[in-house]
Amino acid sequence: MSFSLRRRLRRATLTLELHMSKPTHTRIRMFNTKDTYPNQTLDNDLCQAVRAGNTVYVRGQVGTDFDGNLVGLGDPRAQAEQAMRNVKQLLEEAGSDMSHIVKTTTYLIDPRYREAVYGEVGKWLKGVFPISTGLVVSALGQPQWLMEIDVIAVIPE
């Protein structure tokens, strides 16, 4: 094998090793469920958002602030407002903003909450035009939660 070929192979190997050792994404607001759900016996390592390249995935947000305080007990609109406040903050921490949202998924525990929740979410997404999926589910992770929303955002290059 020629010196030139060995050198090119070594350079390709180093480049591959460098790319393999670099993290492919950034985790935002990491936590363990035993701290956030003391009433349950869970022990899962999670995070609130992940930025992978120029895509940001935001975990389902509810009417609880980042200090663990429920906002809007029994009020789906107030819970939606807090959830969207959380979404905005997480996107900003990931280097994104609300205008980058491309997909939302909204979960309601009662179809009668749709107008209040979607009305509030719509205020935050005016002019954004994401695709949206809405589901009515029998329950969420905590009995006081009435709605949950997760989003995907793509940061323009």
WOZIGI-V757043 format. One record per pair of residues at least 24 apart in sequence whose ideal C-beta (glycine too) atoms are under 6 Angstrom apart, sorted by the first residue. I is the first residue (numbers start at 1). J is the second residue. D is the distance in Angstrom with one decimal. If there is no record, write none. Layout:
I J D
I J D
//
This chain:
25 50 5.3
25 52 4.0
26 51 4.5
28 93 5.2
28 94 5.5
48 90 5.4
49 90 4.4
49 94 5.4
51 94 4.4
54 154 6.0
54 155 4.3
55 154 5.4
56 94 4.5
56 96 4.8
56 153 4.4
57 152 5.6
58 87 5.6
58 90 5.2
58 150 5.8
58 151 4.7
60 148 4.3
60 150 4.3
61 86 4.3
61 87 5.3
61 149 5.7
62 145 4.6
62 148 5.0
70 144 5.7
73 144 6.0
76 113 3.9
76 116 4.7
76 117 5.2
76 146 4.4
76 147 5.4
77 116 4.0
77 120 5.0
79 146 5.4
79 147 5.4
80 117 4.4
80 120 3.9
80 121 5.7
80 147 5.5
81 120 5.2
83 149 5.2
84 124 4.3
87 151 5.7
91 153 5.7
96 153 4.8
96 155 5.0
99 128 5.8
100 153 3.9
100 154 5.9
100 155 5.4
101 128 5.6
101 130 4.8
101 151 5.1
101 153 4.8
102 130 5.4
102 152 5.7
102 154 5.2
103 130 5.7
103 131 5.2
103 152 4.3
104 130 5.4
104 132 4.8
104 149 6.0
104 151 5.1
105 133 4.7
105 150 5.2
106 134 4.7
106 149 4.8
107 135 5.2
107 137 5.2
107 148 4.5
108 136 5.2
108 147 5.3
109 146 5.7
111 136 5.0
113 146 5.9
117 147 4.9
//
